[in-house]
Amino acid sequence: MFLHKSILITDVNVKNPDPVLGEKLLEQFGGATGELTAALTYWTQSFHTTIPGIRDMLQDIGTEEFSHLEIIAMLIEQHTTRAPANTRDAAYNSTLFALRGPGPHLVDSKGTFWDGRYVNEGGHVVRDLRANVAAEAGALATYEALLKITDDEGTRKALNELATREVSHQQMFMEALASLNAVSEPVFGDLQPSKSVNLYFNLSSGTGADLRGPWNSEPAFQYVADPLQHLTQQQGGNNAASNEMLASEQLANAPQS
């Protein structure tokens, strides 16, 4: 059962309406990474897990995302209807609202219609939770970008609250992953990795490119400085294609006379 109450999670009170900003806010209403996408993604994912607590969490957060969608809708509405006529026309007529009318629409900031393919669900709880952490980080980045281009106090207050909740949701998803021991272990499901799982191949080389860090160092990884030589050695030097590639590289790197 869904139940809507006319109680907002944060106040929406735009004092300096700007239809151009309203157009940008459409990204969080009908955009690929907006609030509608998040709500439907988490709700769909909730039916992929048999773990009661994680299912409940996904449904709670998914439902909260609908309340975020409501905040964005009201921001767009106020930015497109409250501006005085003598200051609104030029900005209003240069935006999508000139054709579609004021208020929210299921399009992004460039007028592309929302698409069901935006819903990111893959049928495995670990896969879904990891995707959700990235999605919330992306939404946070969008809200931070929107905060930088408006000085309207009411808009900033609402956007700041929405951005804060993205941080909260990231933490919730990470805690859920931790409960599954799936934060630092990349393998899930039935995969039996090959012996290359701990190899790091130095495939982008050159001045300033061969940098080292925990992502390519022991004990987690064996660093392969010369992937072509490694491949040739692994195949006993009998692979003609590998030898040809190695010879080509040696020729390319030979000093020019």
N, C-alpha and C positions, 0 to 999 in steps of 0.2 A: 504494500500500500504506500502510495506517495501522498503526502499532506503538505500543502503550501500555506504558510502563514505570512502575512504582510509585515514581517519584522525583519529588518535588514541586519546583517552581521556587522555592518559599520555604516555610519551616516554617509549619505551622498548629497552634497550641497555645493553645486558649482556656482561660484560667484562671478567668474570672468569667462563666459562661454566662448568656445573656439571651435567652429565646425571642422577646421583642418585637423585639430587634435582629435575630434570625434571620429574622423575618418581613420586616423591611425589606431584608435581604440578598437576599431572593427577587427583588427588582427587577433585580439583576445576574445572576440565574440564568435566570428565565423572563420577564423584562420586555422591553419593546419595544427598549430600547437596551442590553440586557445582553450578556453574553459569548457566549451561544449565537447571538444575532443577529449579532454581529460575526464569529464564526467562519464561519457559513454565508454571510454577505455577502461576505467577502473570498475565500472559496473559490470561490463562484459567479462573482465578478468576474474571477477569474484566467483563466477561459476566454473572456473577452471581448477579450483583447488578444493580439496576435501578437508582442509585444515580449518576448523570452525572459526578460530580467532582471526586468521588472516582473511578469510572470507568476510567476516564482520567488519574488519578494518577497511577493506577495499570498498565495501558498500557504504560505510560511514564517510570515507573520503570522497567517493564518487558523488554522494548526495551533497556533500559540502560544496563540491565544484559547481553544482547547479546554483547554489546561492552566490557563488562568485560570478557566474554568468549573469545573474540578476543585477549585481552591482555594476558590471560592465555595461549592461543594457541601459541602466538608469543614467550612468555617466554619459553615454552616447546620446541618449534622449535629451538630457539637459544641455549638453554642448551644442545640440542642433536646434533646440527650440527656444532657448532663453536669451539668445543674443538679440539686442535691439535691431530693428529692421535696417536702420541707417548704417549700422556697422557690420551687419551680418551678410548682406547680399553678395559682396565681392568674394568673401571666403566661402560662403555657402555654395555659390554657383560654380566654384572651381573644384568642388568635391563630388563624390558619388551621390551625395544626398540631393543634388540638383535633379537627378534622374529618378531616384528611388524614394525621395521624400525623407523627412527627418526620422530620427530614431534608429534602432539597431536593425541590421539585416544579416542574413546568413551568408555573408561574403567576407573576404579578408580586406585588408586595407587597399588592395589593388582591384577589388571587384570580382575576384575569383570565388565561385560558389563553394561552400563547404562540401566535403566529399567523405563518404563513409570509409574510404580507404585510409583516412587519417587515423582511424581507430587502431591503436597499436596493441594487439593481443596475439599471443603465440601458443596458448594451450599448456604452458608449463609455468608453475608459480615462480620459480627462481628466475627464469627468463623474463617474465612479466615484471617482477619487482625491480630487477636491474634496469629494465627499460624505463620504469616509472621514476627512478632516481634521476636518470638523464633528462626525462621530460620535465620534471619539476625544476631542475637546474636551468633548462632552456626557458621556461616560463619566468623564472626569477630574472634572468638576463633581459627578457623583454620588458618586464615591469621596471627594471632599473633604467632601461633606455627611455621608457615613457616618462619616468620621473624627471629625467634630465631636460625634457623639452616642454615642461609646463611649470608655471609659477603660481597657478591657481591653488589656493590653500585647500579648498574642499576636495579638489581632484587629487592632490598629493596625499592627503590623509587617507582617502579610499584606496589609492594605488599602493601606498605603503603597507596598509593592512593586508591587501591581497598578496603582496610580495612576501610579507612575513609568514603568511600561511604556506607559501611554497617552501620556505625553509622548514617549517614544521612537518610538512608532508614528506620531504626528503628524509628527515630524521626518522619518521615513522617507518618508511619503507626500508631504510638501512637497519633499523632495529629488527624488523621482520626477517630480513635476510640473515642477520646475526643469529636469530633464533633457529634458523635452519642450517647454521654453520656454513653459510654461503657467501660471506663477505670477501674472504681472501682466497677461496678455492674456486678457480674459474670453471672447472669441469663439473657438469651435472648431467643427470640422465644415465644412460648405459654405455657411454663412449669409453673405449679402452684406448687411450692415446698411444701413438707410436713413439719411438725413441727420440723423435725430433722435438718433442714437446718442450724440452728445456734448452733448445738451441736459439740463439739470437744471431741473425744473419746481418752482417754489415753491408747492406745493399745500396746505401747512399753514402758515397765516400767523396773525399776532397778536403780542401783546406777548411778547417773549422767544422767539418761535418762529422768526424769520427769521435763523438763525445760519449763519455761513459757515465753511467748512473746505476741505481739499483734495478732499473728496468732491463739492463743488459749485462749485469755482473753476477758473479758468484755470491752467495750459494744458489740463488734462484735460477741463474742462466749461465750457460757456457757460451762465451763470445766467439763467434766465428768471423775472424777479421777478413779472410779471403774466401768467400762462398764458392767461387769457381774451383779453387784448389781443393776445398773441402769436398765438393761434389765429385771431382775426379778421383780423389783418394778413396771415397766411399764406394765408388764403382770400379775400383781396381785399375783405373787408367785405361779401361777397354772400351769406354763409351766414346764413339767417334764424334758424336755431337758435342759432348762435353769438352773433348780435346780441341775441337775446332773453335768453340767459344773461348777457351783459354788462350789459344794461339792468337785469336783476333784481338783479345784484350791486351796481350803482350805486345802485339804489333802497334796497337793504338797508343800504348804508353811508352813506346821506344823513343829515345831522343831523336829529334829531327836533325839531319846533317845540313 
